[in-house]
Structure formats: C-alpha cells, structure tokens
Amino acid sequence: MREKMPKRILEGVVTSNSRDKTVTVAVTRRVLHPRYKKYINVIKKFHAHDEKNECNVGDNVAICESSPISKTKSWIVVKNSSEGSN
C-alpha cells in the first residue's frame, strides 16, 4: 500500500472574517528574483474553513490542506494563536 503525501501546512495572518465559518488568510513568503537577485515578499490569500468562528482579524493561524469544502475553500484552520491581535 502506498503512503499518502503529507498535507501542506502554511502559517499566515487573518485578513477577513466577515463570512460565516470562513476566514481569509494572507500567507507571506520571500522569493529571490531570478534576474536582480533581490528578495521580494509575495503575499497570497487563501480561504480557510473555521468551524467555530473563533478567528479574528490580525490573528496568526496555521492552515492545513484538505479536500475541497466549497468552490474556493480547500484549507482548514488547525491552530489559532491570538497573539497577533492587539
């Protein structure tokens, strides 16, 4: 029996929680520009499922890959550390 690939886990900041059981998470990563050799911050937004509606804007969260939940949601919030919000 073949082993399954491990699911990706990303860390980011919640930018929106206006929808029911859904949060928007901005994940920042640094990429080296191929020609100019300068590091650039690239931000990508993911829609993640938040079953208990406990995430607030500014929270640092970890999201895990899952099977599609809706048209745009394929991630689930696995860890919420509210230290990012003031």
C-alpha positions as MATLAB code, in Angstrom:
seq = 'MREKMPKRILEGVVTSNSRDKTVTVAVTRRVLHPRYKKYINVIKKFHAHDEKNECNVGDNVAICESSPISKTKSWIVVKNSSEGSN';
ca = [
       0.000    0.000    0.000;
       1.351    3.416   -0.946;
       1.868    6.038    1.692;
      -0.041    9.288    1.396;
       1.784   12.542    0.873;
       1.802   14.730    3.993;
      -0.628   17.633    3.872;
       0.838   21.099    3.490;
       0.647   23.395    6.495;
       1.001   27.151    5.992;
       1.131   29.989    8.507;
      -0.402   33.392    7.899;
      -2.450   36.288    9.219;
      -6.259   36.528    9.114;
      -7.284   39.488    6.934;
     -11.069   38.965    6.851;
     -13.666   37.036    8.853;
     -16.876   38.584    7.529;
     -18.337   35.314    6.204;
     -19.823   32.512    8.277;
     -17.270   29.766    9.075;
     -14.791   31.201    6.554;
     -11.676   33.316    7.040;
      -9.261   34.812    4.533;
      -5.621   34.150    5.414;
      -2.705   36.069    3.867;
       0.451   33.941    3.618;
       3.724   35.806    3.062;
       6.801   34.162    1.573;
      10.140   35.519    0.408;
      11.221   34.787   -3.168;
      14.551   35.544   -4.820;
      14.103   37.480   -8.069;
      15.839   35.473  -10.825;
      17.462   38.415  -12.597;
      18.030   41.064   -9.928;
      18.855   38.676   -7.049;
      16.705   40.688   -4.657;
      14.348   39.093   -2.164;
      10.700   40.043   -2.688;
       7.792   39.490   -0.302;
       4.990   37.651   -2.113;
       1.569   37.579   -0.440;
      -1.053   35.011   -1.420;
      -4.536   34.823    0.077;
      -6.299   31.567    0.928;
      -9.880   30.964    2.053;
      -9.954   28.616    5.043;
     -12.719   26.842    6.959;
     -13.158   27.997   10.581;
     -15.778   25.696   12.110;
     -16.245   27.573   15.410;
     -15.896   31.164   14.099;
     -13.151   31.852   16.650;
     -10.597   33.648   14.430;
     -10.425   37.435   14.394;
      -8.708   39.847   12.020;
      -4.991   40.039   12.816;
      -4.698   36.566   14.380;
      -1.772   34.358   13.413;
      -3.128   30.988   12.242;
      -1.890   27.733   10.759;
      -3.938   26.264    7.911;
      -3.846   22.721    6.561;
      -4.687   21.430    3.097;
      -7.920   19.431    2.728;
     -10.335   18.164    0.144;
     -12.471   20.937   -1.395;
     -15.112   22.252    1.003;
     -16.649   24.726   -1.444;
     -15.757   26.428   -4.723;
     -12.948   28.471   -3.170;
     -12.203   26.711    0.159;
      -9.652   23.899    0.301;
      -7.941   24.748    3.593;
      -8.872   24.251    7.274;
      -7.718   26.334   10.258;
      -5.795   23.967   12.555;
      -4.160   26.342   15.040;
      -5.121   29.828   16.156;
      -2.687   31.911   18.180;
      -4.436   35.168   19.023;
      -1.178   36.904   19.991;
      -1.142   38.784   16.692;
      -4.226   40.858   17.512;
      -3.972   43.924   19.724;
];
